[in-house]
Amino acid sequence: MTIIDPRFSAHNTHIESAARFAELDPQLRQLKKQRYIYEPDLLQQLPTKTPGIYTLGGGRQIGKTTLLKQWMAQLLAQKSPPENIVFLSGEIIDDQHTLLHLLQTQLASMPANHLHYVLLDEVTYIRDWDKAIKYAADAGWLENTILILTGSDLVLMQEARMRFPGRRGKAAQVNFHLYPLSFHEAVKLIRGEKFAAALNQPTAQDIEILFQEFNQYLLHGGYLTAINDIALHGHILESTLTTYSDWIRGDVLKRGKQEHYLREILGAIIKRYNSQITWNALASDLSIDHPKTVADYIALLESMDAVFVQAALLENKLTAAPKKARKLMFTDPFIFHAIRAWINPVKNPYENQIKKALADSELCSKLVEACATTLYRRFYPTYYIKAEGEVDIAYVDKNRFYPIEIKWPNQLRPQDLKQIRKYPNGKILTKLSQSGSTEGIKTEPLPLALFHLDGIG
């Protein structure tokens, strides 16, 4: 009989009653209360038959734990024996010794000669966790086990993966990354499959609706909690914003960083949002003495999937230009709003800060450009071009780069197109409702282009 450590019993109610798992589990129970319930495509990609060590990365508050619970429910629906599945939370496991003992106890109590599923959530909370996993693999404990490790620190996960050569299993894909909903996914969830399919050949009314949804996306950024806040309450709750900013602050402090430095750096990112900047120039505006300290904080925020650093493109090598300035942005509009509400607190931030940001044409343009950039970077290596002029996005696909200019104001001015005009495969994404061309460059409604990033329909 499978023995569940009492500390994890709340997450393993399937042992008590597989039929009532969705009713008893805390994440699935909360999920049922939401207006919009989403099952990511990633759910169908997770392993069910091939033993190995798998990783699931992604930022805070995007639903990694809920995804694991949905996967457990899927396994139970496929008649996997409940006693072969166990969920462990790394948040209450101190170190590799505790983890190793826990794994040994759990695996020994699970039925032999059956495939075991061990879900270890937020593994990066556990000190030296990789040593325990390596030992368990070398000892042969995991030969008949699908072990899924999740974590919010992407760099730490990547480094640890390199320590398991030959121990990951035989599956073609062993590493997974969960993002907030893309614009495509958000539209499909909110407007339905039929509307999404109609966007293959959209009418003028379809485009108008798509623009409305993009304006909403600039508010919620694909975060399901924020989407459901708007659906249920008409606004994003202050508690939702606070939850995210608290996680960012807590995770940074846990890694030995200083809160006042963090606040300064986040404030500087907002002040110089999506503008070219060097670490030296950024440090000169702050109380931080050394540019390396700034770079370290940015790298940490990057590893947490909170910040994206957009480098300039070396066009002849299709790689980042190391000596050119970078652009800093948050990886999602919702993160921008949550961090801004913490850095510059106001009463009723949804009305007095978030909606006003979208009404400010200059700030809104920066949010739109950053939103487009970070959606592209999910699918392609993504840079910007800085030469005689600037191009907002240059993504690389099949050894070729594709330049894209974002023009959110209604008017397209020829002087703004000086650089992109040089590229025959350039494109302008606009606020206009119809595709066309200007100065010989193809134009397309920006929301339509972002919707089709995930594939047609």
C-alpha atoms as one frame of an Amber mdcrd trajectory, in Angstrom:
protein
   0.000   0.000   0.000   1.294   3.456  -0.938   2.296   5.454   2.122   1.735
   9.196   1.880   3.655  11.483   4.200   0.933  13.396   6.124   2.505  16.710
   5.057   1.479  15.969   1.469  -1.902  14.355   2.086  -3.872  17.416   0.912
  -2.291  17.015  -2.531  -2.828  13.266  -2.751  -6.551  12.909  -2.124  -6.735
  10.548  -5.102  -5.389   7.841  -2.794  -8.447   8.340  -0.591 -10.873   8.504
  -3.521  -9.867   8.652  -7.169 -13.483   9.338  -8.143 -13.612  12.427  -5.903
 -10.121  13.749  -6.735 -11.399  16.825  -8.629 -13.727  17.587  -5.737 -11.186
  17.104  -2.931  -7.987  18.505  -4.441  -7.340  22.164  -3.470  -6.177  23.326
  -6.932  -8.867  21.497  -8.914 -11.546  22.564  -6.463 -10.538  26.193  -6.896
 -10.363  25.737 -10.661 -14.007  24.663 -10.778 -15.072  28.022  -9.341 -13.595
  29.952 -12.256 -15.564  31.121 -15.257 -12.785  30.231 -17.667 -11.031  26.883
 -17.221  -8.109  26.172 -19.489  -6.307  22.945 -20.311  -2.965  23.824 -21.956
  -1.854  21.895 -25.032   1.163  21.005 -22.908  -1.108  18.684 -20.938  -1.235
  16.325 -23.921   2.539  16.421 -24.333   3.464  15.274 -20.828   4.702  11.665
 -20.674   2.441   8.769 -19.755   4.430   5.660 -20.682   8.175   6.397 -20.916
  10.173   6.414 -17.647  12.594   9.277 -17.225  13.406  12.550 -15.495  11.352
  15.405 -16.942  11.371  19.112 -16.117   8.578  21.666 -16.286   9.719  25.282
 -16.015   7.857  28.565 -15.988   7.363  31.748 -14.022   5.426  32.197 -10.830
   1.638  32.088 -10.682   1.125  30.749 -14.200  -0.432  27.438 -13.170   2.351
  24.809 -13.038   0.855  23.196  -9.938  -2.642  23.236 -11.423  -1.280  21.704
 -14.629   0.227  18.840 -12.620  -3.102  18.269 -10.895  -4.904  18.265 -14.259
  -2.353  15.721 -15.450  -2.994  13.559 -12.393  -6.731  13.677 -13.143  -5.962
  12.688 -16.736  -3.859   9.728 -15.597  -6.657   8.582 -13.275  -9.180   8.898
 -16.122  -6.886   6.673 -18.179  -7.138   4.065 -15.403  -3.664   4.520 -13.938
  -3.838   3.011 -10.426  -4.092   5.833  -7.847  -1.454   4.223  -5.632   1.087
   4.609  -8.469   0.843   8.423  -8.414   2.280  10.741  -5.760   2.548  14.546
  -5.561   5.290  16.143  -3.425   5.794  19.852  -2.746   9.382  21.071  -2.619
   8.349  24.078  -0.554   8.373  21.941   2.619  11.379  19.691   1.851  14.569
  21.110   3.367  17.499  19.461   1.591  18.777  16.573  -0.527  18.924  14.191
   2.446  15.257  14.728   3.304  14.314  14.422  -0.355  16.308  11.219  -0.814
  14.707   9.599   2.234  11.281  10.712   1.064  11.804   9.302  -2.437  13.091
   6.010  -1.056  10.098   5.649   1.278   7.522   6.620  -1.350   8.902   4.424
  -4.126   9.339   1.432  -1.832   5.684   1.668  -0.764   4.324   1.882  -4.315
   3.286  -1.341  -6.111   6.194  -3.097  -7.805   6.123  -4.009 -11.511   4.012
  -0.942 -12.320   4.971   2.425 -13.797   5.263   5.021 -11.027   4.448   8.728
 -11.390   6.255  11.075  -8.993   5.437  14.786  -9.306   7.919  16.972  -7.437
   6.644  20.557  -7.498   8.939  23.588  -6.994  12.030  21.414  -6.675  14.319
  24.461  -6.661  13.202  25.223  -3.095  15.147  22.133  -1.966  18.807  22.698
  -1.148  21.066  20.583  -3.412  18.032  18.792  -4.834  19.954  17.679  -7.921
  22.304  15.546  -5.795  19.356  13.545  -4.484  17.892  13.048  -7.963  21.276
  11.986  -9.369  21.775   9.482  -6.541  18.264   8.057  -6.982  18.843   7.650
 -10.713  22.274   6.018 -10.262  20.869   3.675  -7.604  18.259   2.446 -10.080
  15.294   3.727  -8.071  13.844   5.579 -11.044  14.053   2.829 -13.672  10.284
   2.377 -13.640   9.357   5.968 -12.758   8.196   9.053 -14.582   9.620  11.827
 -12.398   8.440  15.346 -13.210  10.308  18.235 -11.600   8.916  21.772 -11.697
  10.650  25.011 -10.847  10.405  28.750 -11.380  14.157  29.340 -11.652  14.809
  28.469 -15.290  18.596  28.901 -15.171  18.928  26.622 -12.162  16.775  24.037
 -13.917  18.922  24.261 -17.050  22.146  23.884 -15.094  20.815  20.892 -13.193
  19.681  19.165 -16.385  23.305  19.056 -17.523  24.130  17.043 -14.401  21.919
  14.149 -15.459  23.572  12.979 -18.710  22.273   9.574 -19.708  19.753   9.569
 -16.862  16.846  11.425 -18.451  15.230   8.445 -20.209  14.468   7.714 -23.863
  11.668  10.222 -24.573  12.256  12.651 -27.455  11.184  15.608 -25.283  12.109
  15.793 -21.616  11.995  19.557 -20.963   8.782  21.575 -20.965   8.071  25.293
 -20.482   4.712  26.676 -19.362   3.822  30.274 -20.221   0.749  32.344 -19.465
  -1.826  32.019 -22.241  -0.654  33.412 -25.554  -2.921  35.892 -27.309  -4.120
  33.059 -29.554  -4.946  30.860 -26.552  -6.687  33.686 -24.691  -8.883  34.540
 -27.681  -9.788  30.894 -28.235 -10.648  30.460 -24.528 -12.772  33.609 -24.240
 -14.374  33.772 -27.704 -14.515  30.060 -28.491 -13.267  27.718 -31.199 -15.750
  28.955 -33.793 -14.546  32.556 -33.602 -10.897  31.424 -33.631 -11.513  29.389
 -36.794 -13.231  32.373 -38.465  -9.980  34.356 -38.140  -8.523  32.344 -41.011
 -10.649  34.598 -43.245 -11.800  37.348 -40.885 -14.563  39.843 -41.554 -14.304
  43.502 -40.552 -16.405  42.684 -37.480 -14.051  39.817 -36.551 -11.088  42.189
 -36.707 -12.925  44.701 -34.524 -13.580  42.007 -31.916  -9.946  40.889 -32.127
  -8.763  44.427 -31.380 -11.082  44.463 -28.342  -9.551  41.214 -27.119  -6.050
  42.555 -27.646  -6.890  45.577 -25.498  -8.015  43.123 -22.823  -4.834  41.097
 -23.277  -2.835  44.236 -22.504  -4.594  44.158 -19.120  -4.490  40.473 -18.126
  -1.544  39.243 -20.202  -2.908  35.722 -20.425  -2.775  35.117 -16.649  -5.826
  32.992 -15.909  -6.386  34.511 -12.488  -6.477  37.995 -14.011  -8.708  36.799
 -16.882 -11.174  35.361 -14.399 -10.982  38.461 -12.191 -12.130  40.571 -15.140
 -14.825  38.038 -16.058 -16.196  37.728 -12.513 -15.576  41.207 -11.054 -15.063
  43.510 -14.030 -11.514  44.341 -12.955  -8.263  42.742 -11.809  -8.348  42.401
  -8.037  -5.678  44.196  -6.068  -4.960  40.920  -4.258  -4.118  39.273  -7.604
  -1.572  41.991  -8.370  -0.134  41.777  -4.857   0.179  37.997  -4.964   2.398
  38.179  -8.024   4.608  41.050  -6.819   4.995  39.332  -3.431   6.217  36.153
  -5.130   8.779  38.100  -7.160  10.002  39.946  -4.092  10.069  36.794  -1.963
  11.974  34.711  -4.500  14.571  37.444  -5.007  15.099  37.894  -1.253  15.379
  34.127  -0.826  18.408  34.253  -3.104  20.186  36.718  -0.845  19.409  39.904
  -2.775  18.431  43.283  -1.318  14.848  44.534  -1.532  15.813  48.199  -1.955
  18.087  47.300  -4.898  15.305  45.207  -6.411  12.863  48.083  -6.082  15.312
  50.498  -7.704  16.038  48.190 -10.628  12.375  47.391 -11.265  11.576  51.090
 -11.117  14.353  51.788 -13.628  12.989  49.115 -15.999   9.577  50.788 -15.883
  11.073  54.253 -16.359  13.134  53.151 -19.371  10.639  50.580 -20.582  11.557
  48.984 -23.882  14.277  51.590 -24.479  17.908  50.922 -25.321  20.069  50.817
 -22.218  23.472  49.595 -21.022  24.213  48.269 -17.543  26.595  51.222 -16.989
  23.907  53.760 -17.881  21.352  51.949 -15.729  23.727  51.824 -12.738  24.472
  55.538 -13.069  20.802  56.300 -12.377  20.720  54.149  -9.235  22.382  53.954
  -5.828  24.012  50.703  -6.970  27.731  51.246  -7.529  28.631  48.448  -9.909
  27.079  47.613 -13.287  27.749  43.928 -12.540  25.339  44.125  -9.601  22.667
  45.478 -11.926  23.431  42.696 -14.426  23.167  40.068 -11.669  19.720  41.270
 -10.594  18.516  41.402 -14.199  19.854  37.879 -14.825  17.986  36.627 -11.767
  14.726  38.260 -12.899  15.329  36.766 -16.345  15.793  33.303 -14.845  12.478
  33.740 -13.018  10.758  34.379 -16.364   9.808  37.859 -15.162  12.061  39.978
 -17.405  13.121  39.624 -21.040  16.395  41.164 -22.197  16.177  41.922 -25.907
  19.610  42.131 -27.482  20.503  43.808 -30.763  21.027  41.483 -33.727  24.335
  40.787 -35.433  22.838  40.428 -38.886  25.753  38.536 -40.422  25.860  35.945
 -37.614  22.191  35.875 -36.519  23.251  36.169 -32.866  23.170  38.828 -30.173
  25.467  41.824 -30.577  27.421  41.767 -27.280  28.579  45.382 -27.336  25.301
  47.056 -28.244  22.703  48.323 -25.787  19.855  46.060 -24.749  16.166  46.621
 -24.202  14.514  45.607 -20.933  10.883  44.623 -20.596   8.720  42.379 -18.481
   7.757  39.104 -20.105   4.049  39.906 -19.916   1.753  42.960 -19.606   0.292
  41.612 -16.353   3.755  41.506 -14.761   4.251  45.150 -15.765   1.011  46.110
 -14.020   1.696  44.016 -10.906   5.230  45.363 -10.438   4.155  48.958 -11.135
   1.392  48.646  -8.533   4.031  47.596  -5.988   6.648  50.202  -6.966   4.126
  53.048  -7.222   1.147  52.077  -5.046  -2.154  53.864  -5.675  -5.675  53.400
  -4.472  -7.681  51.172  -6.836  -4.745  50.351  -9.156  -6.954  48.863 -11.887
  -8.815  52.128 -12.471  -6.170  54.634 -11.449  -3.074  53.005 -12.881  -3.656
  50.069 -15.239  -6.463  51.509 -17.366  -4.724  54.892 -17.408  -1.579  53.221
 -18.750  -3.539  52.000 -21.762  -5.084  55.455 -22.226  -1.599  57.031 -22.302
  -0.641  56.741 -25.985   3.125  56.792 -25.363   3.087  54.220 -22.557   0.533
  52.071 -24.352   2.745  51.973 -27.456   5.630  50.708 -25.315   3.395  48.044
 -23.758   2.186  46.942 -27.182   5.718  46.679 -28.559   6.907  44.741 -25.498
   3.872  42.456 -25.661   4.559  41.661 -29.330   8.260  41.114 -28.654   7.712
  38.692 -25.783   5.089  36.736 -27.709   7.496  36.299 -30.616  10.291  35.203
 -28.296   8.188  32.218 -27.190   8.602  30.753 -30.663  11.828  32.223 -32.108
  15.147  33.755 -31.055  14.123  37.429 -30.967  16.257  40.578 -31.224  15.985
  44.186 -32.377  17.993  45.908 -35.103  20.083  48.989 -34.458  21.864  50.418
 -37.494  21.211  53.773 -39.198  17.702  53.373 -37.884  15.957  50.882 -35.616
  13.653  47.924 -36.176  11.599  46.778 -33.194  11.729  43.008 -33.722  13.968
  40.705 -35.737  13.163  37.055 -35.212  15.314  34.233 -36.569  13.818  31.215
 -38.302  15.635  28.637 -40.449  18.859  30.634 -40.712  17.125  33.810 -41.787
  15.933  36.853 -39.864  12.585  38.562 -40.342  12.329  42.247 -39.407   9.101
  43.615 -37.955   8.239  47.195 -37.114   5.468  47.933 -34.596   3.449  51.070
 -35.345   0.641  51.430 -32.837  -0.235  55.088 -33.561  -2.757  55.370 -36.390
  -0.429  57.401 -38.604   2.503  55.757 -40.404   5.265  58.298 -41.001   7.839
  57.591 -43.752  10.728  58.803 -41.588   9.991  56.033 -39.053  10.458  53.369
 -41.729  14.005  54.279 -42.775  15.605  51.059 -41.558  12.935  48.456 -42.272
  12.630  49.748 -45.834  16.033  48.151 -46.456  14.728  44.616 -45.996  12.591
  42.969 -48.701  11.031  40.591 -46.159  10.120  43.308 -43.659   6.632  43.757
 -42.271   4.821  46.452 -40.294   2.262  45.496 -37.666  -0.215  48.319 -37.220
  -3.275  49.624 -35.438  -5.068  49.734 -38.793  -7.877  47.232 -39.304  -6.835
  46.078 -42.778  -3.732  44.576 -44.334  -2.014  46.520 -47.073   1.316  48.164
 -47.771   3.079  51.442 -47.187   6.315  52.576 -48.832   6.341  49.137 -50.476
   6.328  47.341 -47.089   3.587  44.877 -46.182   1.328  45.899 -43.304  -0.956
  43.747 -41.171  -3.247  44.412 -38.189  -1.060  43.695 -35.172  -3.614  41.587
 -33.224  -4.195  39.362 -36.254  -0.455  38.752 -36.691  -0.051  37.909 -32.993
  -3.052  35.590 -33.085  -1.531  33.644 -35.988   1.836  33.290 -34.242   0.606
  30.033 -32.680  -0.535  28.668 -36.030  -3.623  29.240 -38.111  -6.988  28.697
 -36.393
